[in-house]
Amino acid sequence: MADFVRGSPEGAFDADIVAGIRMHRRVDSLTDKHPLVAQARQLFRSESRRVAPITLDIIWDHFLSRHWDEFEKNYSLPEFVDFVRSNIEPYLSSTPKQFQELNHHLWSQNLLIRYADMSCIANVLQGMAHRRPKLSALAGSYLDIENHYRDFETLFCQFYPEMMTLASNKCLVG
């Protein structure tokens, strides 16, 4: 939801939601500055480097979906998706409209689970490029994923556990 909230969230949402928005922003800030992410951005061709952060978000979700059981021992991915959905849906009507639309799409398409399939990733990038002409380079960024798939996977498997450790130790300072 943090991606759809501009400015200070204080006063607009409950304290727990505000804390979640702030944490999301710290994660984004740390991610943007992280040396492994900088290394991953260099794997993109010049014509798609501008959209590399968006493509990386999508491919990171792919690797998280593929490697879920290596990172999470308490919930299977379907159990986690059900848990998250049951915690979001009761409050969805009080969230930004774009977030509501995103959730409808995520749940109806079962995307968080389907992200493990690369054809789903290709479709997601194509769809985003089609809906937002300014982001048309997203469609071509799939070629970068294909060309450097193992490199992206290796970087993700180094990056994700590090970020999870920072988050669990409450050390996310952006």
C-alpha positions in Angstrom: 0.0 0.0 0.0 2.9 2.3 0.7 3.5 2.7 -3.1 0.1 4.4 -3.3 0.3 6.8 -0.3 2.0 10.1 -0.9 3.4 12.3 1.8 3.0 11.6 5.5 0.6 8.7 6.3 0.1 10.0 9.9 -3.5 10.8 10.7 -4.8 9.1 7.5 -4.3 5.5 8.8 -4.1 3.5 12.0 -0.7 3.4 13.8 0.0 -0.2 12.6 -0.6 0.8 9.0 1.6 3.9 9.3 4.4 1.7 10.8 4.0 -0.7 7.8 4.2 2.2 5.3 7.3 3.6 7.0 8.9 0.1 7.0 8.1 -0.3 3.3 9.7 3.0 2.6 12.8 2.1 4.5 13.1 -1.2 2.7 12.7 0.6 -0.7 15.4 3.1 0.3 17.8 0.4 1.4 17.1 -1.7 -1.7 17.8 1.3 -4.0 21.2 1.9 -2.4 22.2 -1.8 -1.9 25.4 -2.9 -3.8 23.8 -6.2 -4.9 20.9 -4.3 -6.4 23.3 -1.9 -8.1 25.1 -5.0 -9.5 21.8 -6.4 -10.7 20.9 -3.1 -12.5 24.1 -3.3 -14.5 22.8 -6.5 -16.0 20.2 -4.6 -17.9 20.8 -3.3 -21.4 20.9 0.5 -21.7 17.4 0.6 -23.4 15.8 -1.0 -20.4 18.0 0.2 -17.5 15.5 3.1 -16.7 12.8 0.5 -15.8 15.3 -1.9 -14.1 14.0 -1.1 -10.6 10.5 -2.1 -11.6 11.7 -5.2 -13.4 13.8 -6.2 -10.4 10.8 -5.9 -8.1 9.0 -8.4 -10.4 11.9 -10.8 -10.8 12.6 -10.7 -7.1 9.0 -11.7 -6.5 9.5 -14.6 -9.0 12.5 -15.8 -7.1 10.8 -15.4 -3.7 7.9 -17.5 -5.1 10.3 -20.1 -6.5 12.4 -20.4 -3.4 9.7 -19.7 -0.8 10.3 -22.9 1.2 14.0 -22.1 1.6 13.2 -18.7 3.2 10.0 -19.4 5.1 9.5 -22.4 7.4 6.3 -21.4 9.1 3.9 -21.1 6.2 3.7 -22.5 2.7 3.2 -19.8 0.1 -0.5 -20.6 -0.4 -1.0 -20.4 3.4 0.9 -17.1 3.6 -1.2 -15.7 0.7 -4.4 -16.7 2.5 -3.1 -15.2 5.7 -2.2 -11.9 4.1 -5.4 -11.7 2.1 -7.5 -12.3 5.2 -5.7 -9.5 7.0 -6.0 -7.0 4.1 -9.5 -7.5 2.7 -11.5 -6.4 5.7 -9.8 -3.0 5.5 -9.4 -2.7 1.7 -12.3 -0.2 1.3 -10.4 2.4 3.4 -7.2 2.1 1.3 -6.2 4.1 -1.9 -8.2 3.1 -4.9 -5.1 2.0 -6.9 -4.2 -0.4 -4.0 -7.7 -1.8 -4.1 -7.4 -2.4 -7.8 -4.0 -4.0 -7.4 -5.4 -6.3 -4.7 -8.3 -7.4 -6.8 -5.9 -8.3 -9.6 -3.5 -10.1 -7.3 -6.2 -12.2 -5.7 -8.3 -12.9 -8.8 -5.2 -13.9 -10.8 -3.5 -15.7 -7.9 -0.4 -13.8 -9.0 1.8 -14.2 -5.9 1.8 -18.0 -6.4 1.8 -17.8 -10.2 4.9 -15.6 -10.2 7.0 -18.8 -9.9 6.2 -19.3 -13.6 8.3 -17.2 -16.0 5.5 -17.0 -18.5 3.5 -15.2 -15.8 6.4 -12.7 -15.3 6.5 -12.1 -19.1 2.8 -11.4 -19.1 3.0 -9.1 -16.1 5.8 -7.0 -17.7 3.9 -6.9 -21.0 0.7 -5.8 -19.2 2.4 -3.1 -17.3 4.1 -1.8 -20.5 0.8 -1.8 -22.3 -1.1 0.0 -19.5 1.6 2.6 -19.0 3.2 3.8 -22.3 5.9 5.6 -20.4 7.0 2.2 -19.1 7.0 0.5 -22.5 10.6 -0.6 -22.0 9.3 -3.1 -19.4 8.3 -5.4 -22.2 11.8 -5.5 -23.5 13.3 -5.9 -20.1 12.2 -9.6 -20.2 15.1 -10.2 -22.6 17.5 -9.0 -19.9 15.9 -11.5 -17.4 16.3 -14.3 -20.0 19.9 -13.3 -20.7 21.0 -13.1 -17.0 18.5 -15.3 -15.2 21.1 -17.2 -13.1 22.9 -14.0 -12.2 19.7 -12.4 -11.0 18.9 -15.5 -9.0 22.3 -15.6 -7.4 22.0 -11.9 -6.5 18.5 -12.4 -5.1 19.6 -15.3 -2.9 22.3 -13.1 -1.4 20.2 -10.0 -1.1 16.9 -11.4 0.3 18.2 -13.1 3.4 20.2 -10.0 4.3 17.2 -7.8 4.0 15.1 -10.2 6.1 17.8 -10.3 8.8 17.8 -6.5 8.9 14.0 -6.4 9.1 13.7 -9.0 11.8 16.5 -7.2 13.8 14.7 -3.9 13.3 17.8 -2.5 11.6 16.1 -1.0 8.5 17.5 2.5 8.4 17.1 4.2 5.0 
